[in-house]
Amino acid sequence: MAVHLRLARAGAKKAPFYHIIATDSRSPRDGKFLEQVGSYDPAGPKVSFDDVKLEKWLKNGAVPTVTVKNLIKSHKAASAA
């Protein structure tokens, strides 16, 4: 089982909101997931992570998608500044 960190869409039509989740790579986008590690609101744009959960999944070998990798990078840059 390969674990990925990816976005799951929520919110209303034409007003998306995304949960950043750890999930089995075979699960559908908005299907069953293992744990929620953060959220992303593109209208803001606002990104928030539970840093403990994020580090736990990254240490256990979870592979972030390209989008989630960029969100993590921007979150770390914003929290360092």
PDB file of N, CA, C and O in Angstrom:
ATOM      1  N   MET A   1       0.850  -1.179   0.000  1.00  0.00           N
ATOM      2  CA  MET A   1       0.000   0.000   0.000  1.00  0.00           C
ATOM      3  C   MET A   1       0.894   1.240   0.000  1.00  0.00           C
ATOM      4  O   MET A   1       1.730   1.405   0.888  1.00  0.00           O
ATOM      5  N   ALA A   2       0.720   2.093  -0.976  1.00  0.00           N
ATOM      6  CA  ALA A   2       1.465   3.348  -1.043  1.00  0.00           C
ATOM      7  C   ALA A   2       0.578   4.466  -0.494  1.00  0.00           C
ATOM      8  O   ALA A   2      -0.570   4.623  -0.912  1.00  0.00           O
ATOM      9  N   VAL A   3       1.113   5.228   0.430  1.00  0.00           N
ATOM     10  CA  VAL A   3       0.363   6.329   1.024  1.00  0.00           C
ATOM     11  C   VAL A   3       0.776   7.629   0.334  1.00  0.00           C
ATOM     12  O   VAL A   3       1.963   7.916   0.180  1.00  0.00           O
ATOM     13  N   HIS A   4      -0.220   8.406  -0.075  1.00  0.00           N
ATOM     14  CA  HIS A   4       0.020   9.694  -0.717  1.00  0.00           C
ATOM     15  C   HIS A   4      -0.617  10.795   0.116  1.00  0.00           C
ATOM     16  O   HIS A   4      -1.631  10.577   0.780  1.00  0.00           O
ATOM     17  N   LEU A   5      -0.023  11.964   0.077  1.00  0.00           N
ATOM     18  CA  LEU A   5      -0.630  13.166   0.636  1.00  0.00           C
ATOM     19  C   LEU A   5      -1.209  13.924  -0.552  1.00  0.00           C
ATOM     20  O   LEU A   5      -0.479  14.297  -1.470  1.00  0.00           O
ATOM     21  N   ARG A   6      -2.517  14.152  -0.535  1.00  0.00           N
ATOM     22  CA  ARG A   6      -3.152  14.820  -1.659  1.00  0.00           C
ATOM     23  C   ARG A   6      -4.353  15.630  -1.210  1.00  0.00           C
ATOM     24  O   ARG A   6      -4.732  15.615  -0.039  1.00  0.00           O
ATOM     25  N   LEU A   7      -4.947  16.343  -2.168  1.00  0.00           N
ATOM     26  CA  LEU A   7      -6.091  17.207  -1.892  1.00  0.00           C
ATOM     27  C   LEU A   7      -7.400  16.441  -2.090  1.00  0.00           C
ATOM     28  O   LEU A   7      -7.526  15.638  -3.015  1.00  0.00           O
ATOM     29  N   ALA A   8      -8.363  16.696  -1.219  1.00  0.00           N
ATOM     30  CA  ALA A   8      -9.724  16.179  -1.369  1.00  0.00           C
ATOM     31  C   ALA A   8     -10.643  17.389  -1.417  1.00  0.00           C
ATOM     32  O   ALA A   8     -10.642  18.205  -0.495  1.00  0.00           O
ATOM     33  N   ARG A   9     -11.418  17.513  -2.471  1.00  0.00           N
ATOM     34  CA  ARG A   9     -12.255  18.692  -2.655  1.00  0.00           C
ATOM     35  C   ARG A   9     -13.469  18.671  -1.735  1.00  0.00           C
ATOM     36  O   ARG A   9     -14.094  17.635  -1.511  1.00  0.00           O
ATOM     37  N   ALA A  10     -13.776  19.845  -1.214  1.00  0.00           N
ATOM     38  CA  ALA A  10     -14.975  20.066  -0.413  1.00  0.00           C
ATOM     39  C   ALA A  10     -15.504  21.443  -0.804  1.00  0.00           C
ATOM     40  O   ALA A  10     -14.945  22.083  -1.694  1.00  0.00           O
ATOM     41  N   GLY A  11     -16.546  21.898  -0.171  1.00  0.00           N
ATOM     42  CA  GLY A  11     -17.072  23.228  -0.471  1.00  0.00           C
ATOM     43  C   GLY A  11     -18.159  23.186  -1.517  1.00  0.00           C
ATOM     44  O   GLY A  11     -18.496  22.130  -2.053  1.00  0.00           O
ATOM     45  N   ALA A  12     -18.698  24.349  -1.795  1.00  0.00           N
ATOM     46  CA  ALA A  12     -19.827  24.472  -2.710  1.00  0.00           C
ATOM     47  C   ALA A  12     -19.366  24.535  -4.161  1.00  0.00           C
ATOM     48  O   ALA A  12     -18.175  24.646  -4.452  1.00  0.00           O
ATOM     49  N   LYS A  13     -20.332  24.461  -5.055  1.00  0.00           N
ATOM     50  CA  LYS A  13     -20.064  24.582  -6.483  1.00  0.00           C
ATOM     51  C   LYS A  13     -19.467  25.965  -6.764  1.00  0.00           C
ATOM     52  O   LYS A  13     -19.995  26.983  -6.314  1.00  0.00           O
ATOM     53  N   LYS A  14     -18.380  25.985  -7.500  1.00  0.00           N
ATOM     54  CA  LYS A  14     -17.639  27.200  -7.850  1.00  0.00           C
ATOM     55  C   LYS A  14     -17.025  27.910  -6.645  1.00  0.00           C
ATOM     56  O   LYS A  14     -16.581  29.052  -6.767  1.00  0.00           O
ATOM     57  N   ALA A  15     -16.995  27.256  -5.492  1.00  0.00           N
ATOM     58  CA  ALA A  15     -16.343  27.806  -4.302  1.00  0.00           C
ATOM     59  C   ALA A  15     -15.584  26.667  -3.616  1.00  0.00           C
ATOM     60  O   ALA A  15     -15.980  26.209  -2.544  1.00  0.00           O
ATOM     61  N   PRO A  16     -14.489  26.211  -4.240  1.00  0.00           N
ATOM     62  CA  PRO A  16     -13.812  25.028  -3.707  1.00  0.00           C
ATOM     63  C   PRO A  16     -13.060  25.299  -2.405  1.00  0.00           C
ATOM     64  O   PRO A  16     -12.623  26.416  -2.129  1.00  0.00           O
ATOM     65  N   PHE A  17     -12.932  24.256  -1.639  1.00  0.00           N
ATOM     66  CA  PHE A  17     -12.155  24.227  -0.414  1.00  0.00           C
ATOM     67  C   PHE A  17     -11.548  22.830  -0.386  1.00  0.00           C
ATOM     68  O   PHE A  17     -12.222  21.862  -0.739  1.00  0.00           O
ATOM     69  N   TYR A  18     -10.314  22.710   0.019  1.00  0.00           N
ATOM     70  CA  TYR A  18      -9.645  21.416  -0.040  1.00  0.00           C
ATOM     71  C   TYR A  18      -9.122  20.985   1.327  1.00  0.00           C
ATOM     72  O   TYR A  18      -8.599  21.793   2.094  1.00  0.00           O
ATOM     73  N   HIS A  19      -9.275  19.703   1.611  1.00  0.00           N
ATOM     74  CA  HIS A  19      -8.646  19.087   2.768  1.00  0.00           C
ATOM     75  C   HIS A  19      -7.383  18.401   2.266  1.00  0.00           C
ATOM     76  O   HIS A  19      -7.399  17.765   1.212  1.00  0.00           O
ATOM     77  N   ILE A  20      -6.299  18.526   3.005  1.00  0.00           N
ATOM     78  CA  ILE A  20      -5.068  17.827   2.660  1.00  0.00           C
ATOM     79  C   ILE A  20      -5.073  16.554   3.488  1.00  0.00           C
ATOM     80  O   ILE A  20      -5.080  16.596   4.718  1.00  0.00           O
ATOM     81  N   ILE A  21      -5.071  15.413   2.790  1.00  0.00           N
ATOM     82  CA  ILE A  21      -5.272  14.138   3.461  1.00  0.00           C
ATOM     83  C   ILE A  21      -4.152  13.154   3.153  1.00  0.00           C
ATOM     84  O   ILE A  21      -3.469  13.259   2.134  1.00  0.00           O
ATOM     85  N   ALA A  22      -3.982  12.200   4.052  1.00  0.00           N
ATOM     86  CA  ALA A  22      -3.125  11.042   3.815  1.00  0.00           C
ATOM     87  C   ALA A  22      -4.059   9.906   3.426  1.00  0.00           C
ATOM     88  O   ALA A  22      -5.006   9.596   4.150  1.00  0.00           O
ATOM     89  N   THR A  23      -3.789   9.284   2.275  1.00  0.00           N
ATOM     90  CA  THR A  23      -4.690   8.254   1.770  1.00  0.00           C
ATOM     91  C   THR A  23      -3.929   7.189   1.012  1.00  0.00           C
ATOM     92  O   THR A  23      -2.803   7.408   0.565  1.00  0.00           O
ATOM     93  N   ASP A  24      -4.550   6.044   0.872  1.00  0.00           N
ATOM     94  CA  ASP A  24      -4.017   4.983   0.024  1.00  0.00           C
ATOM     95  C   ASP A  24      -4.084   5.489  -1.417  1.00  0.00           C
ATOM     96  O   ASP A  24      -5.076   6.103  -1.811  1.00  0.00           O
ATOM     97  N   SER A  25      -3.059   5.242  -2.187  1.00  0.00           N
ATOM     98  CA  SER A  25      -2.985   5.766  -3.549  1.00  0.00           C
ATOM     99  C   SER A  25      -4.105   5.241  -4.439  1.00  0.00           C
ATOM    100  O   SER A  25      -4.410   5.852  -5.463  1.00  0.00           O
ATOM    101  N   ARG A  26      -4.717   4.130  -4.075  1.00  0.00           N
ATOM    102  CA  ARG A  26      -5.781   3.537  -4.897  1.00  0.00           C
ATOM    103  C   ARG A  26      -7.159   4.109  -4.589  1.00  0.00           C
ATOM    104  O   ARG A  26      -8.103   3.847  -5.335  1.00  0.00           O
ATOM    105  N   SER A  27      -7.308   4.882  -3.511  1.00  0.00           N
ATOM    106  CA  SER A  27      -8.600   5.443  -3.133  1.00  0.00           C
ATOM    107  C   SER A  27      -8.993   6.592  -4.051  1.00  0.00           C
ATOM    108  O   SER A  27      -8.121   7.290  -4.568  1.00  0.00           O
ATOM    109  N   PRO A  28     -10.298   6.801  -4.264  1.00  0.00           N
ATOM    110  CA  PRO A  28     -10.727   7.929  -5.081  1.00  0.00           C
ATOM    111  C   PRO A  28     -10.448   9.269  -4.393  1.00  0.00           C
ATOM    112  O   PRO A  28     -10.210   9.322  -3.187  1.00  0.00           O
ATOM    113  N   ARG A  29     -10.480  10.340  -5.176  1.00  0.00           N
ATOM    114  CA  ARG A  29     -10.119  11.670  -4.678  1.00  0.00           C
ATOM    115  C   ARG A  29     -10.877  12.057  -3.414  1.00  0.00           C
ATOM    116  O   ARG A  29     -10.270  12.513  -2.446  1.00  0.00           O
ATOM    117  N   ASP A  30     -12.192  11.881  -3.410  1.00  0.00           N
ATOM    118  CA  ASP A  30     -12.997  12.276  -2.258  1.00  0.00           C
ATOM    119  C   ASP A  30     -13.463  11.079  -1.451  1.00  0.00           C
ATOM    120  O   ASP A  30     -14.435  11.176  -0.702  1.00  0.00           O
ATOM    121  N   GLY A  31     -12.778   9.948  -1.596  1.00  0.00           N
ATOM    122  CA  GLY A  31     -13.178   8.722  -0.909  1.00  0.00           C
ATOM    123  C   GLY A  31     -12.536   8.573   0.453  1.00  0.00           C
ATOM    124  O   GLY A  31     -12.160   9.545   1.107  1.00  0.00           O
ATOM    125  N   LYS A  32     -12.426   7.330   0.850  1.00  0.00           N
ATOM    126  CA  LYS A  32     -11.886   6.963   2.154  1.00  0.00           C
ATOM    127  C   LYS A  32     -10.444   7.454   2.289  1.00  0.00           C
ATOM    128  O   LYS A  32      -9.665   7.377   1.339  1.00  0.00           O
ATOM    129  N   PHE A  33     -10.097   7.959   3.478  1.00  0.00           N
ATOM    130  CA  PHE A  33      -8.734   8.407   3.722  1.00  0.00           C
ATOM    131  C   PHE A  33      -8.290   7.989   5.105  1.00  0.00           C
ATOM    132  O   PHE A  33      -9.115   7.603   5.933  1.00  0.00           O
ATOM    133  N   LEU A  34      -6.999   8.060   5.363  1.00  0.00           N
ATOM    134  CA  LEU A  34      -6.430   7.626   6.632  1.00  0.00           C
ATOM    135  C   LEU A  34      -6.477   8.726   7.686  1.00  0.00           C
ATOM    136  O   LEU A  34      -6.875   8.489   8.826  1.00  0.00           O
ATOM    137  N   GLU A  35      -6.063   9.943   7.293  1.00  0.00           N
ATOM    138  CA  GLU A  35      -6.023  11.035   8.252  1.00  0.00           C
ATOM    139  C   GLU A  35      -5.973  12.371   7.517  1.00  0.00           C
ATOM    140  O   GLU A  35      -5.369  12.487   6.451  1.00  0.00           O
ATOM    141  N   GLN A  36      -6.623  13.380   8.110  1.00  0.00           N
ATOM    142  CA  GLN A  36      -6.547  14.729   7.555  1.00  0.00           C
ATOM    143  C   GLN A  36      -5.364  15.439   8.199  1.00  0.00           C
ATOM    144  O   GLN A  36      -5.248  15.470   9.424  1.00  0.00           O
ATOM    145  N   VAL A  37      -4.484  16.012   7.373  1.00  0.00           N
ATOM    146  CA  VAL A  37      -3.292  16.666   7.905  1.00  0.00           C
ATOM    147  C   VAL A  37      -3.314  18.181   7.711  1.00  0.00           C
ATOM    148  O   VAL A  37      -2.436  18.872   8.229  1.00  0.00           O
ATOM    149  N   GLY A  38      -4.287  18.712   6.984  1.00  0.00           N
ATOM    150  CA  GLY A  38      -4.344  20.149   6.793  1.00  0.00           C
ATOM    151  C   GLY A  38      -5.499  20.562   5.921  1.00  0.00           C
ATOM    152  O   GLY A  38      -6.358  19.752   5.571  1.00  0.00           O
ATOM    153  N   SER A  39      -5.511  21.858   5.567  1.00  0.00           N
ATOM    154  CA  SER A  39      -6.555  22.378   4.697  1.00  0.00           C
ATOM    155  C   SER A  39      -5.980  23.484   3.826  1.00  0.00           C
ATOM    156  O   SER A  39      -4.962  24.092   4.155  1.00  0.00           O
ATOM    157  N   TYR A  40      -6.664  23.733   2.693  1.00  0.00           N
ATOM    158  CA  TYR A  40      -6.242  24.745   1.738  1.00  0.00           C
ATOM    159  C   TYR A  40      -7.470  25.444   1.196  1.00  0.00           C
ATOM    160  O   TYR A  40      -8.375  24.802   0.664  1.00  0.00           O
ATOM    161  N   ASP A  41      -7.502  26.765   1.330  1.00  0.00           N
ATOM    162  CA  ASP A  41      -8.590  27.579   0.801  1.00  0.00           C
ATOM    163  C   ASP A  41      -8.011  28.473  -0.286  1.00  0.00           C
ATOM    164  O   ASP A  41      -7.358  29.468   0.028  1.00  0.00           O
ATOM    165  N   PRO A  42      -8.235  28.142  -1.567  1.00  0.00           N
ATOM    166  CA  PRO A  42      -7.657  28.936  -2.650  1.00  0.00           C
ATOM    167  C   PRO A  42      -8.244  30.346  -2.754  1.00  0.00           C
ATOM    168  O   PRO A  42      -7.626  31.213  -3.372  1.00  0.00           O
ATOM    169  N   ALA A  43      -9.411  30.600  -2.173  1.00  0.00           N
ATOM    170  CA  ALA A  43     -10.002  31.929  -2.220  1.00  0.00           C
ATOM    171  C   ALA A  43      -9.213  32.892  -1.350  1.00  0.00           C
ATOM    172  O   ALA A  43      -9.187  34.095  -1.611  1.00  0.00           O
ATOM    173  N   GLY A  44      -8.563  32.358  -0.305  1.00  0.00           N
ATOM    174  CA  GLY A  44      -7.808  33.164   0.651  1.00  0.00           C
ATOM    175  C   GLY A  44      -6.566  33.811   0.107  1.00  0.00           C
ATOM    176  O   GLY A  44      -6.508  35.035   0.222  1.00  0.00           O
ATOM    177  N   PRO A  45      -5.593  33.205  -0.450  1.00  0.00           N
ATOM    178  CA  PRO A  45      -5.271  31.775  -0.299  1.00  0.00           C
ATOM    179  C   PRO A  45      -4.688  31.503   1.082  1.00  0.00           C
ATOM    180  O   PRO A  45      -3.749  32.170   1.515  1.00  0.00           O
ATOM    181  N   LYS A  46      -5.248  30.530   1.757  1.00  0.00           N
ATOM    182  CA  LYS A  46      -4.844  30.199   3.116  1.00  0.00           C
ATOM    183  C   LYS A  46      -4.550  28.713   3.201  1.00  0.00           C
ATOM    184  O   LYS A  46      -5.359  27.879   2.795  1.00  0.00           O
ATOM    185  N   VAL A  47      -3.375  28.395   3.738  1.00  0.00           N
ATOM    186  CA  VAL A  47      -2.958  27.007   3.924  1.00  0.00           C
ATOM    187  C   VAL A  47      -2.695  26.787   5.405  1.00  0.00           C
ATOM    188  O   VAL A  47      -2.041  27.607   6.048  1.00  0.00           O
ATOM    189  N   SER A  48      -3.199  25.690   5.951  1.00  0.00           N
ATOM    190  CA  SER A  48      -2.877  25.354   7.339  1.00  0.00           C
ATOM    191  C   SER A  48      -2.591  23.862   7.428  1.00  0.00           C
ATOM    192  O   SER A  48      -3.241  23.047   6.774  1.00  0.00           O
ATOM    193  N   PHE A  49      -1.617  23.527   8.241  1.00  0.00           N
ATOM    194  CA  PHE A  49      -1.216  22.145   8.450  1.00  0.00           C
ATOM    195  C   PHE A  49      -1.169  21.843   9.927  1.00  0.00           C
ATOM    196  O   PHE A  49      -0.886  22.726  10.738  1.00  0.00           O
ATOM    197  N   ASP A  50      -1.444  20.601  10.285  1.00  0.00           N
ATOM    198  CA  ASP A  50      -1.130  20.085  11.608  1.00  0.00           C
ATOM    199  C   ASP A  50       0.298  19.560  11.467  1.00  0.00           C
ATOM    200  O   ASP A  50       0.513  18.466  10.947  1.00  0.00           O
ATOM    201  N   ASP A  51       1.270  20.343  11.931  1.00  0.00           N
ATOM    202  CA  ASP A  51       2.680  20.035  11.686  1.00  0.00           C
ATOM    203  C   ASP A  51       3.103  18.673  12.231  1.00  0.00           C
ATOM    204  O   ASP A  51       3.944  18.003  11.632  1.00  0.00           O
ATOM    205  N   VAL A  52       2.529  18.259  13.360  1.00  0.00           N
ATOM    206  CA  VAL A  52       2.883  16.963  13.941  1.00  0.00           C
ATOM    207  C   VAL A  52       2.442  15.824  13.024  1.00  0.00           C
ATOM    208  O   VAL A  52       3.208  14.898  12.759  1.00  0.00           O
ATOM    209  N   LYS A  53       1.201  15.900  12.542  1.00  0.00           N
ATOM    210  CA  LYS A  53       0.687  14.859  11.651  1.00  0.00           C
ATOM    211  C   LYS A  53       1.437  14.854  10.322  1.00  0.00           C
ATOM    212  O   LYS A  53       1.743  13.792   9.782  1.00  0.00           O
ATOM    213  N   LEU A  54       1.732  16.045   9.796  1.00  0.00           N
ATOM    214  CA  LEU A  54       2.447  16.143   8.532  1.00  0.00           C
ATOM    215  C   LEU A  54       3.819  15.490   8.624  1.00  0.00           C
ATOM    216  O   LEU A  54       4.188  14.698   7.756  1.00  0.00           O
ATOM    217  N   GLU A  55       4.575  15.812   9.663  1.00  0.00           N
ATOM    218  CA  GLU A  55       5.906  15.227   9.834  1.00  0.00           C
ATOM    219  C   GLU A  55       5.827  13.717  10.041  1.00  0.00           C
ATOM    220  O   GLU A  55       6.677  12.976   9.548  1.00  0.00           O
ATOM    221  N   LYS A  56       4.801  13.257  10.774  1.00  0.00           N
ATOM    222  CA  LYS A  56       4.634  11.819  10.996  1.00  0.00           C
ATOM    223  C   LYS A  56       4.466  11.090   9.671  1.00  0.00           C
ATOM    224  O   LYS A  56       5.108  10.066   9.440  1.00  0.00           O
ATOM    225  N   TRP A  57       3.604  11.612   8.798  1.00  0.00           N
ATOM    226  CA  TRP A  57       3.362  10.936   7.526  1.00  0.00           C
ATOM    227  C   TRP A  57       4.555  11.026   6.593  1.00  0.00           C
ATOM    228  O   TRP A  57       4.856  10.065   5.884  1.00  0.00           O
ATOM    229  N   LEU A  58       5.239  12.157   6.579  1.00  0.00           N
ATOM    230  CA  LEU A  58       6.418  12.278   5.729  1.00  0.00           C
ATOM    231  C   LEU A  58       7.536  11.335   6.188  1.00  0.00           C
ATOM    232  O   LEU A  58       8.236  10.749   5.362  1.00  0.00           O
ATOM    233  N   LYS A  59       7.701  11.191   7.507  1.00  0.00           N
ATOM    234  CA  LYS A  59       8.714  10.271   8.035  1.00  0.00           C
ATOM    235  C   LYS A  59       8.363   8.819   7.742  1.00  0.00           C
ATOM    236  O   LYS A  59       9.253   7.982   7.591  1.00  0.00           O
ATOM    237  N   ASN A  60       7.068   8.514   7.660  1.00  0.00           N
ATOM    238  CA  ASN A  60       6.634   7.140   7.387  1.00  0.00           C
ATOM    239  C   ASN A  60       6.603   6.828   5.897  1.00  0.00           C
ATOM    240  O   ASN A  60       6.182   5.740   5.505  1.00  0.00           O
ATOM    241  N   GLY A  61       7.043   7.772   5.056  1.00  0.00           N
ATOM    242  CA  GLY A  61       7.170   7.479   3.638  1.00  0.00           C
ATOM    243  C   GLY A  61       6.016   7.900   2.756  1.00  0.00           C
ATOM    244  O   GLY A  61       5.935   7.464   1.608  1.00  0.00           O
ATOM    245  N   ALA A  62       5.119   8.737   3.257  1.00  0.00           N
ATOM    246  CA  ALA A  62       4.020   9.216   2.414  1.00  0.00           C
ATOM    247  C   ALA A  62       4.577  10.131   1.329  1.00  0.00           C
ATOM    248  O   ALA A  62       5.463  10.945   1.591  1.00  0.00           O
ATOM    249  N   VAL A  63       4.059   9.997   0.120  1.00  0.00           N
ATOM    250  CA  VAL A  63       4.540  10.768  -1.028  1.00  0.00           C
ATOM    251  C   VAL A  63       3.549  11.884  -1.323  1.00  0.00           C
ATOM    252  O   VAL A  63       2.405  11.603  -1.683  1.00  0.00           O
ATOM    253  N   PRO A  64       3.957  13.154  -1.180  1.00  0.00           N
ATOM    254  CA  PRO A  64       3.034  14.249  -1.512  1.00  0.00           C
ATOM    255  C   PRO A  64       2.924  14.446  -3.020  1.00  0.00           C
ATOM    256  O   PRO A  64       3.891  14.239  -3.753  1.00  0.00           O
ATOM    257  N   THR A  65       1.744  14.846  -3.477  1.00  0.00           N
ATOM    258  CA  THR A  65       1.579  15.199  -4.886  1.00  0.00           C
ATOM    259  C   THR A  65       2.328  16.498  -5.144  1.00  0.00           C
ATOM    260  O   THR A  65       2.780  17.151  -4.203  1.00  0.00           O
ATOM    261  N   VAL A  66       2.462  16.874  -6.396  1.00  0.00           N
ATOM    262  CA  VAL A  66       3.192  18.098  -6.757  1.00  0.00           C
ATOM    263  C   VAL A  66       2.543  19.317  -6.089  1.00  0.00           C
ATOM    264  O   VAL A  66       3.239  20.175  -5.546  1.00  0.00           O
ATOM    265  N   THR A  67       1.220  19.385  -6.132  1.00  0.00           N
ATOM    266  CA  THR A  67       0.508  20.519  -5.540  1.00  0.00           C
ATOM    267  C   THR A  67       0.714  20.576  -4.041  1.00  0.00           C
ATOM    268  O   THR A  67       0.980  21.647  -3.494  1.00  0.00           O
ATOM    269  N   VAL A  68       0.597  19.449  -3.369  1.00  0.00           N
ATOM    270  CA  VAL A  68       0.775  19.419  -1.919  1.00  0.00           C
ATOM    271  C   VAL A  68       2.225  19.746  -1.556  1.00  0.00           C
ATOM    272  O   VAL A  68       2.474  20.420  -0.556  1.00  0.00           O
ATOM    273  N   LYS A  69       3.168  19.281  -2.350  1.00  0.00           N
ATOM    274  CA  LYS A  69       4.578  19.599  -2.102  1.00  0.00           C
ATOM    275  C   LYS A  69       4.796  21.111  -2.164  1.00  0.00           C
ATOM    276  O   LYS A  69       5.513  21.664  -1.331  1.00  0.00           O
ATOM    277  N   ASN A  70       4.185  21.785  -3.142  1.00  0.00           N
ATOM    278  CA  ASN A  70       4.297  23.238  -3.256  1.00  0.00           C
ATOM    279  C   ASN A  70       3.614  23.945  -2.088  1.00  0.00           C
ATOM    280  O   ASN A  70       4.115  24.963  -1.610  1.00  0.00           O
ATOM    281  N   LEU A  71       2.476  23.424  -1.618  1.00  0.00           N
ATOM    282  CA  LEU A  71       1.799  24.007  -0.469  1.00  0.00           C
ATOM    283  C   LEU A  71       2.631  23.865   0.798  1.00  0.00           C
ATOM    284  O   LEU A  71       2.682  24.786   1.613  1.00  0.00           O
ATOM    285  N   ILE A  72       3.282  22.718   0.971  1.00  0.00           N
ATOM    286  CA  ILE A  72       4.155  22.499   2.129  1.00  0.00           C
ATOM    287  C   ILE A  72       5.315  23.491   2.091  1.00  0.00           C
ATOM    288  O   ILE A  72       5.671  24.087   3.107  1.00  0.00           O
ATOM    289  N   LYS A  73       5.899  23.659   0.898  1.00  0.00           N
ATOM    290  CA  LYS A  73       7.029  24.573   0.744  1.00  0.00           C
ATOM    291  C   LYS A  73       6.613  26.007   1.087  1.00  0.00           C
ATOM    292  O   LYS A  73       7.344  26.712   1.784  1.00  0.00           O
ATOM    293  N   SER A  74       5.458  26.437   0.608  1.00  0.00           N
ATOM    294  CA  SER A  74       5.004  27.812   0.890  1.00  0.00           C
ATOM    295  C   SER A  74       4.648  27.978   2.363  1.00  0.00           C
ATOM    296  O   SER A  74       4.869  29.045   2.936  1.00  0.00           O
ATOM    297  N   HIS A  75       4.100  26.934   2.981  1.00  0.00           N
ATOM    298  CA  HIS A  75       3.761  26.979   4.414  1.00  0.00           C
ATOM    299  C   HIS A  75       5.024  27.109   5.254  1.00  0.00           C
ATOM    300  O   HIS A  75       5.067  27.901   6.196  1.00  0.00           O
ATOM    301  N   LYS A  76       6.048  26.336   4.919  1.00  0.00           N
ATOM    302  CA  LYS A  76       7.303  26.401   5.683  1.00  0.00           C
ATOM    303  C   LYS A  76       7.989  27.751   5.491  1.00  0.00           C
ATOM    304  O   LYS A  76       8.575  28.286   6.432  1.00  0.00           O
ATOM    305  N   ALA A  77       7.921  28.309   4.277  1.00  0.00           N
ATOM    306  CA  ALA A  77       8.530  29.621   4.021  1.00  0.00           C
ATOM    307  C   ALA A  77       7.798  30.712   4.797  1.00  0.00           C
ATOM    308  O   ALA A  77       8.426  31.628   5.328  1.00  0.00           O
ATOM    309  N   ALA A  78       6.461  30.615   4.862  1.00  0.00           N
ATOM    310  CA  ALA A  78       5.673  31.622   5.570  1.00  0.00           C
ATOM    311  C   ALA A  78       5.881  31.527   7.073  1.00  0.00           C
ATOM    312  O   ALA A  78       5.932  32.552   7.753  1.00  0.00           O
ATOM    313  N   SER A  79       6.004  30.313   7.605  1.00  0.00           N
ATOM    314  CA  SER A  79       6.187  30.165   9.051  1.00  0.00           C
ATOM    315  C   SER A  79       7.606  30.513   9.476  1.00  0.00           C
ATOM    316  O   SER A  79       7.836  30.864  10.633  1.00  0.00           O
ATOM    317  N   ALA A  80       8.568  30.420   8.548  1.00  0.00           N
ATOM    318  CA  ALA A  80       9.958  30.790   8.867  1.00  0.00           C
ATOM    319  C   ALA A  80      10.142  32.311   8.862  1.00  0.00           C
ATOM    320  O   ALA A  80      11.030  32.835   9.533  1.00  0.00           O
ATOM    321  N   ALA A  81       9.305  33.007   8.107  1.00  0.00           N
ATOM    322  CA  ALA A  81       9.467  34.471   7.981  1.00  0.00           C
ATOM    323  C   ALA A  81       8.834  35.218   9.131  1.00  0.00           C
ATOM    324  O   ALA A  81       8.884  36.447   9.170  1.00  0.00           O
TER     325      ALA A  81
END
